[in-house]
Every structure is written in C-alpha cells, then in structure tokens.
Amino acid sequence: MGLKFLKSLIFNYRGQISLETGILIAAVLAVTIFSAYIYVKSIVNATVTVNESTTGTVGAYNAEIGRFTESVYNLTNK
C-alpha cells in the first residue's frame, strides 16, 4: 500500500518534482561557476602579486648595479 501510494504521489506531482530538480541543478551550477570564478581570480591575483614583487626586486637590483657601475666609472676616471 505504501509503495503504491508513493508511486501515485510521484506520478501526480511529476511536473513539480521536475521543476524542483531543475531549480536544484541550476543552483548547484551557479555555485560551481561562482566558485570557479573565485578560484581563477585568486590565482590571477597571486600571479600578478608575484610578478610585481619580482619586477620590484629586479628594478632594485638594476638600480644598485647602476650605482655600482657609476662608482667604478668615477674611480677609473680620476
């Protein structure tokens, strides 16, 4: 009796169950896309941060090399 009632209940409300399943799938898909967006955004931000710090380090290194070269040049021209 219980199984027959359950089958008739599912059959009678098949459209409603289908709608709820579709909404659930859409919600899971939206959360998945948003999570992927946040993940990619964090990876890009980390990459940009590393690139900026590397550029800053190289710039500081080049500035020191320039000063050292200028000092050596000044010593040799005296």
mmJSON file of the N, C-alpha and C atoms, coordinates in Angstrom:
{"data_MODEL":{"atom_site":{
"group_PDB":["ATOM","ATOM","ATOM","ATOM","ATOM","ATOM","ATOM","ATOM","ATOM","ATOM","ATOM","ATOM","ATOM","ATOM","ATOM","ATOM","ATOM","ATOM","ATOM","ATOM","ATOM","ATOM","ATOM","ATOM","ATOM","ATOM","ATOM","ATOM","ATOM","ATOM","ATOM","ATOM","ATOM","ATOM","ATOM","ATOM","ATOM","ATOM","ATOM","ATOM","ATOM","ATOM","ATOM","ATOM","ATOM","ATOM","ATOM","ATOM","ATOM","ATOM","ATOM","ATOM","ATOM","ATOM","ATOM","ATOM","ATOM","ATOM","ATOM","ATOM","ATOM","ATOM","ATOM","ATOM","ATOM","ATOM","ATOM","ATOM","ATOM","ATOM","ATOM","ATOM","ATOM","ATOM","ATOM","ATOM","ATOM","ATOM","ATOM","ATOM","ATOM","ATOM","ATOM","ATOM","ATOM","ATOM","ATOM","ATOM","ATOM","ATOM","ATOM","ATOM","ATOM","ATOM","ATOM","ATOM","ATOM","ATOM","ATOM","ATOM","ATOM","ATOM","ATOM","ATOM","ATOM","ATOM","ATOM","ATOM","ATOM","ATOM","ATOM","ATOM","ATOM","ATOM","ATOM","ATOM","ATOM","ATOM","ATOM","ATOM","ATOM","ATOM","ATOM","ATOM","ATOM","ATOM","ATOM","ATOM","ATOM","ATOM","ATOM","ATOM","ATOM","ATOM","ATOM","ATOM","ATOM","ATOM","ATOM","ATOM","ATOM","ATOM","ATOM","ATOM","ATOM","ATOM","ATOM","ATOM","ATOM","ATOM","ATOM","ATOM","ATOM","ATOM","ATOM","ATOM","ATOM","ATOM","ATOM","ATOM","ATOM","ATOM","ATOM","ATOM","ATOM","ATOM","ATOM","ATOM","ATOM","ATOM","ATOM","ATOM","ATOM","ATOM","ATOM","ATOM","ATOM","ATOM","ATOM","ATOM","ATOM","ATOM","ATOM","ATOM","ATOM","ATOM","ATOM","ATOM","ATOM","ATOM","ATOM","ATOM","ATOM","ATOM","ATOM","ATOM","ATOM","ATOM","ATOM","ATOM","ATOM","ATOM","ATOM","ATOM","ATOM","ATOM","ATOM","ATOM","ATOM","ATOM","ATOM","ATOM","ATOM","ATOM","ATOM","ATOM","ATOM","ATOM","ATOM","ATOM","ATOM","ATOM","ATOM","ATOM","ATOM","ATOM","ATOM","ATOM","ATOM","ATOM","ATOM","ATOM","ATOM","ATOM"],
"id":[1,2,3,4,5,6,7,8,9,10,11,12,13,14,15,16,17,18,19,20,21,22,23,24,25,26,27,28,29,30,31,32,33,34,35,36,37,38,39,40,41,42,43,44,45,46,47,48,49,50,51,52,53,54,55,56,57,58,59,60,61,62,63,64,65,66,67,68,69,70,71,72,73,74,75,76,77,78,79,80,81,82,83,84,85,86,87,88,89,90,91,92,93,94,95,96,97,98,99,100,101,102,103,104,105,106,107,108,109,110,111,112,113,114,115,116,117,118,119,120,121,122,123,124,125,126,127,128,129,130,131,132,133,134,135,136,137,138,139,140,141,142,143,144,145,146,147,148,149,150,151,152,153,154,155,156,157,158,159,160,161,162,163,164,165,166,167,168,169,170,171,172,173,174,175,176,177,178,179,180,181,182,183,184,185,186,187,188,189,190,191,192,193,194,195,196,197,198,199,200,201,202,203,204,205,206,207,208,209,210,211,212,213,214,215,216,217,218,219,220,221,222,223,224,225,226,227,228,229,230,231,232,233,234],
"type_symbol":["N","C","C","N","C","C","N","C","C","N","C","C","N","C","C","N","C","C","N","C","C","N","C","C","N","C","C","N","C","C","N","C","C","N","C","C","N","C","C","N","C","C","N","C","C","N","C","C","N","C","C","N","C","C","N","C","C","N","C","C","N","C","C","N","C","C","N","C","C","N","C","C","N","C","C","N","C","C","N","C","C","N","C","C","N","C","C","N","C","C","N","C","C","N","C","C","N","C","C","N","C","C","N","C","C","N","C","C","N","C","C","N","C","C","N","C","C","N","C","C","N","C","C","N","C","C","N","C","C","N","C","C","N","C","C","N","C","C","N","C","C","N","C","C","N","C","C","N","C","C","N","C","C","N","C","C","N","C","C","N","C","C","N","C","C","N","C","C","N","C","C","N","C","C","N","C","C","N","C","C","N","C","C","N","C","C","N","C","C","N","C","C","N","C","C","N","C","C","N","C","C","N","C","C","N","C","C","N","C","C","N","C","C","N","C","C","N","C","C","N","C","C","N","C","C","N","C","C","N","C","C","N","C","C"],
"label_atom_id":["N","CA","C","N","CA","C","N","CA","C","N","CA","C","N","CA","C","N","CA","C","N","CA","C","N","CA","C","N","CA","C","N","CA","C","N","CA","C","N","CA","C","N","CA","C","N","CA","C","N","CA","C","N","CA","C","N","CA","C","N","CA","C","N","CA","C","N","CA","C","N","CA","C","N","CA","C","N","CA","C","N","CA","C","N","CA","C","N","CA","C","N","CA","C","N","CA","C","N","CA","C","N","CA","C","N","CA","C","N","CA","C","N","CA","C","N","CA","C","N","CA","C","N","CA","C","N","CA","C","N","CA","C","N","CA","C","N","CA","C","N","CA","C","N","CA","C","N","CA","C","N","CA","C","N","CA","C","N","CA","C","N","CA","C","N","CA","C","N","CA","C","N","CA","C","N","CA","C","N","CA","C","N","CA","C","N","CA","C","N","CA","C","N","CA","C","N","CA","C","N","CA","C","N","CA","C","N","CA","C","N","CA","C","N","CA","C","N","CA","C","N","CA","C","N","CA","C","N","CA","C","N","CA","C","N","CA","C","N","CA","C","N","CA","C","N","CA","C","N","CA","C","N","CA","C","N","CA","C","N","CA","C","N","CA","C","N","CA","C","N","CA","C"],
"label_alt_id":[null,null,null,null,null,null,null,null,null,null,null,null,null,null,null,null,null,null,null,null,null,null,null,null,null,null,null,null,null,null,null,null,null,null,null,null,null,null,null,null,null,null,null,null,null,null,null,null,null,null,null,null,null,null,null,null,null,null,null,null,null,null,null,null,null,null,null,null,null,null,null,null,null,null,null,null,null,null,null,null,null,null,null,null,null,null,null,null,null,null,null,null,null,null,null,null,null,null,null,null,null,null,null,null,null,null,null,null,null,null,null,null,null,null,null,null,null,null,null,null,null,null,null,null,null,null,null,null,null,null,null,null,null,null,null,null,null,null,null,null,null,null,null,null,null,null,null,null,null,null,null,null,null,null,null,null,null,null,null,null,null,null,null,null,null,null,null,null,null,null,null,null,null,null,null,null,null,null,null,null,null,null,null,null,null,null,null,null,null,null,null,null,null,null,null,null,null,null,null,null,null,null,null,null,null,null,null,null,null,null,null,null,null,null,null,null,null,null,null,null,null,null,null,null,null,null,null,null,null,null,null,null,null,null],
"label_comp_id":["MET","MET","MET","GLY","GLY","GLY","LEU","LEU","LEU","LYS","LYS","LYS","PHE","PHE","PHE","LEU","LEU","LEU","LYS","LYS","LYS","SER","SER","SER","LEU","LEU","LEU","ILE","ILE","ILE","PHE","PHE","PHE","ASN","ASN","ASN","TYR","TYR","TYR","ARG","ARG","ARG","GLY","GLY","GLY","GLN","GLN","GLN","ILE","ILE","ILE","SER","SER","SER","LEU","LEU","LEU","GLU","GLU","GLU","THR","THR","THR","GLY","GLY","GLY","ILE","ILE","ILE","LEU","LEU","LEU","ILE","ILE","ILE","ALA","ALA","ALA","ALA","ALA","ALA","VAL","VAL","VAL","LEU","LEU","LEU","ALA","ALA","ALA","VAL","VAL","VAL","THR","THR","THR","ILE","ILE","ILE","PHE","PHE","PHE","SER","SER","SER","ALA","ALA","ALA","TYR","TYR","TYR","ILE","ILE","ILE","TYR","TYR","TYR","VAL","VAL","VAL","LYS","LYS","LYS","SER","SER","SER","ILE","ILE","ILE","VAL","VAL","VAL","ASN","ASN","ASN","ALA","ALA","ALA","THR","THR","THR","VAL","VAL","VAL","THR","THR","THR","VAL","VAL","VAL","ASN","ASN","ASN","GLU","GLU","GLU","SER","SER","SER","THR","THR","THR","THR","THR","THR","GLY","GLY","GLY","THR","THR","THR","VAL","VAL","VAL","GLY","GLY","GLY","ALA","ALA","ALA","TYR","TYR","TYR","ASN","ASN","ASN","ALA","ALA","ALA","GLU","GLU","GLU","ILE","ILE","ILE","GLY","GLY","GLY","ARG","ARG","ARG","PHE","PHE","PHE","THR","THR","THR","GLU","GLU","GLU","SER","SER","SER","VAL","VAL","VAL","TYR","TYR","TYR","ASN","ASN","ASN","LEU","LEU","LEU","THR","THR","THR","ASN","ASN","ASN","LYS","LYS","LYS"],
"label_asym_id":["A","A","A","A","A","A","A","A","A","A","A","A","A","A","A","A","A","A","A","A","A","A","A","A","A","A","A","A","A","A","A","A","A","A","A","A","A","A","A","A","A","A","A","A","A","A","A","A","A","A","A","A","A","A","A","A","A","A","A","A","A","A","A","A","A","A","A","A","A","A","A","A","A","A","A","A","A","A","A","A","A","A","A","A","A","A","A","A","A","A","A","A","A","A","A","A","A","A","A","A","A","A","A","A","A","A","A","A","A","A","A","A","A","A","A","A","A","A","A","A","A","A","A","A","A","A","A","A","A","A","A","A","A","A","A","A","A","A","A","A","A","A","A","A","A","A","A","A","A","A","A","A","A","A","A","A","A","A","A","A","A","A","A","A","A","A","A","A","A","A","A","A","A","A","A","A","A","A","A","A","A","A","A","A","A","A","A","A","A","A","A","A","A","A","A","A","A","A","A","A","A","A","A","A","A","A","A","A","A","A","A","A","A","A","A","A","A","A","A","A","A","A","A","A","A","A","A","A","A","A","A","A","A","A"],
"label_entity_id":["1","1","1","1","1","1","1","1","1","1","1","1","1","1","1","1","1","1","1","1","1","1","1","1","1","1","1","1","1","1","1","1","1","1","1","1","1","1","1","1","1","1","1","1","1","1","1","1","1","1","1","1","1","1","1","1","1","1","1","1","1","1","1","1","1","1","1","1","1","1","1","1","1","1","1","1","1","1","1","1","1","1","1","1","1","1","1","1","1","1","1","1","1","1","1","1","1","1","1","1","1","1","1","1","1","1","1","1","1","1","1","1","1","1","1","1","1","1","1","1","1","1","1","1","1","1","1","1","1","1","1","1","1","1","1","1","1","1","1","1","1","1","1","1","1","1","1","1","1","1","1","1","1","1","1","1","1","1","1","1","1","1","1","1","1","1","1","1","1","1","1","1","1","1","1","1","1","1","1","1","1","1","1","1","1","1","1","1","1","1","1","1","1","1","1","1","1","1","1","1","1","1","1","1","1","1","1","1","1","1","1","1","1","1","1","1","1","1","1","1","1","1","1","1","1","1","1","1","1","1","1","1","1","1"],
"label_seq_id":[1,1,1,2,2,2,3,3,3,4,4,4,5,5,5,6,6,6,7,7,7,8,8,8,9,9,9,10,10,10,11,11,11,12,12,12,13,13,13,14,14,14,15,15,15,16,16,16,17,17,17,18,18,18,19,19,19,20,20,20,21,21,21,22,22,22,23,23,23,24,24,24,25,25,25,26,26,26,27,27,27,28,28,28,29,29,29,30,30,30,31,31,31,32,32,32,33,33,33,34,34,34,35,35,35,36,36,36,37,37,37,38,38,38,39,39,39,40,40,40,41,41,41,42,42,42,43,43,43,44,44,44,45,45,45,46,46,46,47,47,47,48,48,48,49,49,49,50,50,50,51,51,51,52,52,52,53,53,53,54,54,54,55,55,55,56,56,56,57,57,57,58,58,58,59,59,59,60,60,60,61,61,61,62,62,62,63,63,63,64,64,64,65,65,65,66,66,66,67,67,67,68,68,68,69,69,69,70,70,70,71,71,71,72,72,72,73,73,73,74,74,74,75,75,75,76,76,76,77,77,77,78,78,78],
"pdbx_PDB_ins_code":[null,null,null,null,null,null,null,null,null,null,null,null,null,null,null,null,null,null,null,null,null,null,null,null,null,null,null,null,null,null,null,null,null,null,null,null,null,null,null,null,null,null,null,null,null,null,null,null,null,null,null,null,null,null,null,null,null,null,null,null,null,null,null,null,null,null,null,null,null,null,null,null,null,null,null,null,null,null,null,null,null,null,null,null,null,null,null,null,null,null,null,null,null,null,null,null,null,null,null,null,null,null,null,null,null,null,null,null,null,null,null,null,null,null,null,null,null,null,null,null,null,null,null,null,null,null,null,null,null,null,null,null,null,null,null,null,null,null,null,null,null,null,null,null,null,null,null,null,null,null,null,null,null,null,null,null,null,null,null,null,null,null,null,null,null,null,null,null,null,null,null,null,null,null,null,null,null,null,null,null,null,null,null,null,null,null,null,null,null,null,null,null,null,null,null,null,null,null,null,null,null,null,null,null,null,null,null,null,null,null,null,null,null,null,null,null,null,null,null,null,null,null,null,null,null,null,null,null,null,null,null,null,null,null],
"Cartn_x":[0.826,0.0,0.869,1.927,2.771,3.508,4.038,4.78,3.852,2.651,1.679,1.288,1.107,0.762,1.899,3.131,4.294,4.414,4.214,4.28,3.203,1.996,0.927,1.213,1.82,2.167,3.206,4.22,5.262,4.664,3.784,3.18,2.311,1.556,0.66,1.428,2.571,3.337,4.641,4.623,5.834,6.342,5.473,5.892,6.526,5.96,6.506,7.875,8.004,9.292,10.334,9.933,10.846,11.301,10.373,10.714,11.692,11.422,12.316,13.696,13.742,15.03,15.791,15.088,15.728,16.279,15.52,15.99,17.202,17.173,18.316,19.563,19.401,20.546,21.074,20.174,20.602,21.35,20.885,21.561,22.951,23.07,24.382,25.314,24.795,25.602,26.07,25.184,25.557,26.648,26.533,27.552,28.877,28.824,30.045,30.738,29.972,30.556,31.138,30.427,30.927,32.21,32.257,33.464,34.644,34.393,35.463,35.953,35.035,35.408,36.291,35.897,36.687,38.066,38.129,39.407,40.326,39.805,40.623,41.059,40.16,40.502,41.634,41.6,42.662,43.989,43.951,45.18,45.768,44.918,45.4,45.978,45.3,45.811,47.151,47.3,48.568,49.671,49.347,50.339,50.761,49.812,50.132,50.988,50.669,51.453,52.887,53.067,54.421,55.158,54.48,55.108,55.529,54.67,55.011,56.186,56.217,57.332,58.621,58.53,59.724,60.221,59.322,59.709,60.35,59.782,60.365,61.751,61.933,63.247,64.263,63.869,64.778,65.097,64.094,64.331,65.307,65.166,66.091,67.49,67.577,68.875,69.537,68.768,69.329,69.778,69.041,69.43,70.753,70.907,72.168,73.329,73.109,74.161,74.537,73.537,73.807,74.649,74.334,75.121,76.542,76.67,77.997,78.825,78.207,78.911,79.337,78.457,78.792,79.947,79.967,81.066,82.383,82.36,83.583,84.034,83.112,83.447,84.077,83.54,84.094,85.496,85.74,87.072,88.097,87.7,88.659,88.947,88.092,88.308,89.111,89.526,90.286,91.746],
"Cartn_y":[-1.193,0.0,1.256,1.256,2.435,2.739,1.677,1.87,2.348,1.77,2.187,3.654,4.057,5.45,6.388,5.961,6.784,6.94,5.831,5.907,6.834,6.755,7.627,9.085,9.299,10.659,11.254,10.456,10.915,11.161,10.266,10.419,11.671,11.936,13.094,14.413,14.435,15.682,15.66,14.912,14.754,16.096,16.972,18.279,19.138,19.111,19.888,19.356,18.03,17.429,17.762,17.73,18.065,19.521,20.408,21.821,22.018,21.369,21.494,20.919,19.816,19.233,20.184,20.799,21.758,22.956,23.456,24.59,24.188,22.978,22.492,22.371,21.836,21.707,23.089,24.034,25.397,26.049,25.817,26.394,25.797,24.484,23.833,24.332,24.492,25.0,26.426,27.267,28.652,28.703,27.878,27.839,27.339,26.349,25.818,26.878,27.591,28.643,29.761,30.153,31.207,30.769,29.516,29.003,28.989,28.59,28.588,30.005,30.969,32.369,32.863,32.573,32.996,32.34,31.061,30.346,30.967,31.194,31.775,33.185,33.953,35.319,35.316,34.39,34.337,33.918,32.996,32.573,33.745,34.486,35.635,36.701,36.985,37.987,37.562,36.289,35.8,35.919,35.604,35.704,37.144,38.06,39.478,39.975,39.549,39.964,39.466,38.205,37.66,38.408,38.695,39.405,40.808,41.503,42.853,42.828,41.867,41.811,41.44,40.565,40.211,41.416,42.153,43.352,44.368,44.532,45.453,45.021,43.727,43.212,43.422,43.109,43.298,44.774,45.636,47.072,47.57,47.09,47.487,46.961,45.744,45.158,45.977,46.318,47.109,48.487,49.086,50.396,50.296,49.247,49.069,48.798,48.001,47.745,49.046,49.866,51.157,52.052,52.096,52.924,52.388,51.073,50.465,50.753,50.608,50.882,52.34,53.23,54.653,54.935,54.283,54.478,54.0,52.824,52.296,53.215,53.713,54.622,55.898,56.432,57.643,57.395,56.227,55.911,55.775,55.187,54.961,56.231,57.223,58.459,59.479,59.179,60.162,60.067],
"Cartn_z":[0.0,0.0,0.0,0.804,0.906,-0.38,-1.022,-2.263,-3.383,-3.421,-4.438,-4.242,-2.991,-2.696,-3.105,-2.798,-3.145,-4.658,-5.397,-6.858,-7.415,-6.862,-7.354,-6.997,-5.838,-5.423,-6.366,-6.687,-7.612,-8.995,-9.423,-10.744,-10.803,-9.735,-9.726,-9.682,-9.01,-8.851,-9.651,-10.75,-11.547,-12.071,-12.507,-13.021,-11.943,-10.744,-9.628,-9.227,-9.171,-8.806,-9.868,-11.129,-12.219,-12.113,-11.777,-11.619,-10.464,-9.343,-8.189,-8.49,-9.222,-9.605,-10.523,-11.458,-12.359,-11.615,-10.648,-9.842,-9.014,-8.462,-7.676,-8.548,-9.748,-10.664,-11.053,-11.312,-11.659,-10.502,-9.268,-8.101,-7.927,-8.082,-7.963,-9.057,-10.256,-11.366,-11.099,-10.561,-10.25,-9.188,-8.163,-7.109,-7.672,-8.55,-9.162,-10.013,-10.819,-11.667,-10.811,-9.764,-8.885,-8.174,-7.725,-7.066,-8.031,-9.267,-10.271,-10.536,-10.584,-10.788,-9.645,-8.407,-7.246,-7.274,-7.64,-7.699,-8.748,-9.943,-11.017,-10.645,-10.033,-9.626,-8.601,-7.647,-6.64,-7.265,-8.223,-8.912,-9.695,-10.395,-11.183,-10.261,-9.148,-8.207,-7.621,-7.293,-6.755,-7.801,-9.038,-10.114,-10.327,-10.323,-10.504,-9.348,-8.126,-6.96,-7.062,-7.45,-7.601,-8.697,-9.802,-10.909,-10.488,-9.743,-9.297,-8.331,-7.422,-6.474,-7.188,-8.191,-8.962,-9.733,-10.346,-11.088,-10.15,-8.967,-7.992,-7.563,-7.352,-6.956,-8.066,-9.294,-10.431,-10.605,-10.421,-10.537,-9.489,-8.243,-7.177,-7.476,-7.972,-8.327,-9.434,-10.461,-11.564,-11.092,-10.167,-9.637,-8.885,-8.087,-7.35,-8.297,-9.316,-10.309,-11.011,-11.324,-11.963,-11.073,-9.778,-8.856,-8.712,-8.634,-8.52,-9.773,-10.934,-12.194,-12.266,-11.825,-11.826,-10.872,-9.713,-8.755,-9.336,-9.961,-10.569,-11.698,-12.482,-13.574,-13.026,-11.929,-11.333,-10.787,-10.229,-9.7,-10.819,-11.92,-13.005,-13.794,-13.727,-14.473,-13.69,-12.496,-11.716,-11.981],
"occupancy":[1.0,1.0,1.0,1.0,1.0,1.0,1.0,1.0,1.0,1.0,1.0,1.0,1.0,1.0,1.0,1.0,1.0,1.0,1.0,1.0,1.0,1.0,1.0,1.0,1.0,1.0,1.0,1.0,1.0,1.0,1.0,1.0,1.0,1.0,1.0,1.0,1.0,1.0,1.0,1.0,1.0,1.0,1.0,1.0,1.0,1.0,1.0,1.0,1.0,1.0,1.0,1.0,1.0,1.0,1.0,1.0,1.0,1.0,1.0,1.0,1.0,1.0,1.0,1.0,1.0,1.0,1.0,1.0,1.0,1.0,1.0,1.0,1.0,1.0,1.0,1.0,1.0,1.0,1.0,1.0,1.0,1.0,1.0,1.0,1.0,1.0,1.0,1.0,1.0,1.0,1.0,1.0,1.0,1.0,1.0,1.0,1.0,1.0,1.0,1.0,1.0,1.0,1.0,1.0,1.0,1.0,1.0,1.0,1.0,1.0,1.0,1.0,1.0,1.0,1.0,1.0,1.0,1.0,1.0,1.0,1.0,1.0,1.0,1.0,1.0,1.0,1.0,1.0,1.0,1.0,1.0,1.0,1.0,1.0,1.0,1.0,1.0,1.0,1.0,1.0,1.0,1.0,1.0,1.0,1.0,1.0,1.0,1.0,1.0,1.0,1.0,1.0,1.0,1.0,1.0,1.0,1.0,1.0,1.0,1.0,1.0,1.0,1.0,1.0,1.0,1.0,1.0,1.0,1.0,1.0,1.0,1.0,1.0,1.0,1.0,1.0,1.0,1.0,1.0,1.0,1.0,1.0,1.0,1.0,1.0,1.0,1.0,1.0,1.0,1.0,1.0,1.0,1.0,1.0,1.0,1.0,1.0,1.0,1.0,1.0,1.0,1.0,1.0,1.0,1.0,1.0,1.0,1.0,1.0,1.0,1.0,1.0,1.0,1.0,1.0,1.0,1.0,1.0,1.0,1.0,1.0,1.0,1.0,1.0,1.0,1.0,1.0,1.0,1.0,1.0,1.0,1.0,1.0,1.0],
"B_iso_or_equiv":[0.0,0.0,0.0,0.0,0.0,0.0,0.0,0.0,0.0,0.0,0.0,0.0,0.0,0.0,0.0,0.0,0.0,0.0,0.0,0.0,0.0,0.0,0.0,0.0,0.0,0.0,0.0,0.0,0.0,0.0,0.0,0.0,0.0,0.0,0.0,0.0,0.0,0.0,0.0,0.0,0.0,0.0,0.0,0.0,0.0,0.0,0.0,0.0,0.0,0.0,0.0,0.0,0.0,0.0,0.0,0.0,0.0,0.0,0.0,0.0,0.0,0.0,0.0,0.0,0.0,0.0,0.0,0.0,0.0,0.0,0.0,0.0,0.0,0.0,0.0,0.0,0.0,0.0,0.0,0.0,0.0,0.0,0.0,0.0,0.0,0.0,0.0,0.0,0.0,0.0,0.0,0.0,0.0,0.0,0.0,0.0,0.0,0.0,0.0,0.0,0.0,0.0,0.0,0.0,0.0,0.0,0.0,0.0,0.0,0.0,0.0,0.0,0.0,0.0,0.0,0.0,0.0,0.0,0.0,0.0,0.0,0.0,0.0,0.0,0.0,0.0,0.0,0.0,0.0,0.0,0.0,0.0,0.0,0.0,0.0,0.0,0.0,0.0,0.0,0.0,0.0,0.0,0.0,0.0,0.0,0.0,0.0,0.0,0.0,0.0,0.0,0.0,0.0,0.0,0.0,0.0,0.0,0.0,0.0,0.0,0.0,0.0,0.0,0.0,0.0,0.0,0.0,0.0,0.0,0.0,0.0,0.0,0.0,0.0,0.0,0.0,0.0,0.0,0.0,0.0,0.0,0.0,0.0,0.0,0.0,0.0,0.0,0.0,0.0,0.0,0.0,0.0,0.0,0.0,0.0,0.0,0.0,0.0,0.0,0.0,0.0,0.0,0.0,0.0,0.0,0.0,0.0,0.0,0.0,0.0,0.0,0.0,0.0,0.0,0.0,0.0,0.0,0.0,0.0,0.0,0.0,0.0,0.0,0.0,0.0,0.0,0.0,0.0,0.0,0.0,0.0,0.0,0.0,0.0],
"pdbx_formal_charge":[null,null,null,null,null,null,null,null,null,null,null,null,null,null,null,null,null,null,null,null,null,null,null,null,null,null,null,null,null,null,null,null,null,null,null,null,null,null,null,null,null,null,null,null,null,null,null,null,null,null,null,null,null,null,null,null,null,null,null,null,null,null,null,null,null,null,null,null,null,null,null,null,null,null,null,null,null,null,null,null,null,null,null,null,null,null,null,null,null,null,null,null,null,null,null,null,null,null,null,null,null,null,null,null,null,null,null,null,null,null,null,null,null,null,null,null,null,null,null,null,null,null,null,null,null,null,null,null,null,null,null,null,null,null,null,null,null,null,null,null,null,null,null,null,null,null,null,null,null,null,null,null,null,null,null,null,null,null,null,null,null,null,null,null,null,null,null,null,null,null,null,null,null,null,null,null,null,null,null,null,null,null,null,null,null,null,null,null,null,null,null,null,null,null,null,null,null,null,null,null,null,null,null,null,null,null,null,null,null,null,null,null,null,null,null,null,null,null,null,null,null,null,null,null,null,null,null,null,null,null,null,null,null,null],
"auth_seq_id":[1,1,1,2,2,2,3,3,3,4,4,4,5,5,5,6,6,6,7,7,7,8,8,8,9,9,9,10,10,10,11,11,11,12,12,12,13,13,13,14,14,14,15,15,15,16,16,16,17,17,17,18,18,18,19,19,19,20,20,20,21,21,21,22,22,22,23,23,23,24,24,24,25,25,25,26,26,26,27,27,27,28,28,28,29,29,29,30,30,30,31,31,31,32,32,32,33,33,33,34,34,34,35,35,35,36,36,36,37,37,37,38,38,38,39,39,39,40,40,40,41,41,41,42,42,42,43,43,43,44,44,44,45,45,45,46,46,46,47,47,47,48,48,48,49,49,49,50,50,50,51,51,51,52,52,52,53,53,53,54,54,54,55,55,55,56,56,56,57,57,57,58,58,58,59,59,59,60,60,60,61,61,61,62,62,62,63,63,63,64,64,64,65,65,65,66,66,66,67,67,67,68,68,68,69,69,69,70,70,70,71,71,71,72,72,72,73,73,73,74,74,74,75,75,75,76,76,76,77,77,77,78,78,78],
"auth_comp_id":["MET","MET","MET","GLY","GLY","GLY","LEU","LEU","LEU","LYS","LYS","LYS","PHE","PHE","PHE","LEU","LEU","LEU","LYS","LYS","LYS","SER","SER","SER","LEU","LEU","LEU","ILE","ILE","ILE","PHE","PHE","PHE","ASN","ASN","ASN","TYR","TYR","TYR","ARG","ARG","ARG","GLY","GLY","GLY","GLN","GLN","GLN","ILE","ILE","ILE","SER","SER","SER","LEU","LEU","LEU","GLU","GLU","GLU","THR","THR","THR","GLY","GLY","GLY","ILE","ILE","ILE","LEU","LEU","LEU","ILE","ILE","ILE","ALA","ALA","ALA","ALA","ALA","ALA","VAL","VAL","VAL","LEU","LEU","LEU","ALA","ALA","ALA","VAL","VAL","VAL","THR","THR","THR","ILE","ILE","ILE","PHE","PHE","PHE","SER","SER","SER","ALA","ALA","ALA","TYR","TYR","TYR","ILE","ILE","ILE","TYR","TYR","TYR","VAL","VAL","VAL","LYS","LYS","LYS","SER","SER","SER","ILE","ILE","ILE","VAL","VAL","VAL","ASN","ASN","ASN","ALA","ALA","ALA","THR","THR","THR","VAL","VAL","VAL","THR","THR","THR","VAL","VAL","VAL","ASN","ASN","ASN","GLU","GLU","GLU","SER","SER","SER","THR","THR","THR","THR","THR","THR","GLY","GLY","GLY","THR","THR","THR","VAL","VAL","VAL","GLY","GLY","GLY","ALA","ALA","ALA","TYR","TYR","TYR","ASN","ASN","ASN","ALA","ALA","ALA","GLU","GLU","GLU","ILE","ILE","ILE","GLY","GLY","GLY","ARG","ARG","ARG","PHE","PHE","PHE","THR","THR","THR","GLU","GLU","GLU","SER","SER","SER","VAL","VAL","VAL","TYR","TYR","TYR","ASN","ASN","ASN","LEU","LEU","LEU","THR","THR","THR","ASN","ASN","ASN","LYS","LYS","LYS"],
"auth_asym_id":["A","A","A","A","A","A","A","A","A","A","A","A","A","A","A","A","A","A","A","A","A","A","A","A","A","A","A","A","A","A","A","A","A","A","A","A","A","A","A","A","A","A","A","A","A","A","A","A","A","A","A","A","A","A","A","A","A","A","A","A","A","A","A","A","A","A","A","A","A","A","A","A","A","A","A","A","A","A","A","A","A","A","A","A","A","A","A","A","A","A","A","A","A","A","A","A","A","A","A","A","A","A","A","A","A","A","A","A","A","A","A","A","A","A","A","A","A","A","A","A","A","A","A","A","A","A","A","A","A","A","A","A","A","A","A","A","A","A","A","A","A","A","A","A","A","A","A","A","A","A","A","A","A","A","A","A","A","A","A","A","A","A","A","A","A","A","A","A","A","A","A","A","A","A","A","A","A","A","A","A","A","A","A","A","A","A","A","A","A","A","A","A","A","A","A","A","A","A","A","A","A","A","A","A","A","A","A","A","A","A","A","A","A","A","A","A","A","A","A","A","A","A","A","A","A","A","A","A","A","A","A","A","A","A"],
"auth_atom_id":["N","CA","C","N","CA","C","N","CA","C","N","CA","C","N","CA","C","N","CA","C","N","CA","C","N","CA","C","N","CA","C","N","CA","C","N","CA","C","N","CA","C","N","CA","C","N","CA","C","N","CA","C","N","CA","C","N","CA","C","N","CA","C","N","CA","C","N","CA","C","N","CA","C","N","CA","C","N","CA","C","N","CA","C","N","CA","C","N","CA","C","N","CA","C","N","CA","C","N","CA","C","N","CA","C","N","CA","C","N","CA","C","N","CA","C","N","CA","C","N","CA","C","N","CA","C","N","CA","C","N","CA","C","N","CA","C","N","CA","C","N","CA","C","N","CA","C","N","CA","C","N","CA","C","N","CA","C","N","CA","C","N","CA","C","N","CA","C","N","CA","C","N","CA","C","N","CA","C","N","CA","C","N","CA","C","N","CA","C","N","CA","C","N","CA","C","N","CA","C","N","CA","C","N","CA","C","N","CA","C","N","CA","C","N","CA","C","N","CA","C","N","CA","C","N","CA","C","N","CA","C","N","CA","C","N","CA","C","N","CA","C","N","CA","C","N","CA","C","N","CA","C","N","CA","C","N","CA","C","N","CA","C","N","CA","C","N","CA","C","N","CA","C"],
"pdbx_PDB_model_num":[1,1,1,1,1,1,1,1,1,1,1,1,1,1,1,1,1,1,1,1,1,1,1,1,1,1,1,1,1,1,1,1,1,1,1,1,1,1,1,1,1,1,1,1,1,1,1,1,1,1,1,1,1,1,1,1,1,1,1,1,1,1,1,1,1,1,1,1,1,1,1,1,1,1,1,1,1,1,1,1,1,1,1,1,1,1,1,1,1,1,1,1,1,1,1,1,1,1,1,1,1,1,1,1,1,1,1,1,1,1,1,1,1,1,1,1,1,1,1,1,1,1,1,1,1,1,1,1,1,1,1,1,1,1,1,1,1,1,1,1,1,1,1,1,1,1,1,1,1,1,1,1,1,1,1,1,1,1,1,1,1,1,1,1,1,1,1,1,1,1,1,1,1,1,1,1,1,1,1,1,1,1,1,1,1,1,1,1,1,1,1,1,1,1,1,1,1,1,1,1,1,1,1,1,1,1,1,1,1,1,1,1,1,1,1,1,1,1,1,1,1,1,1,1,1,1,1,1,1,1,1,1,1,1]
}}}
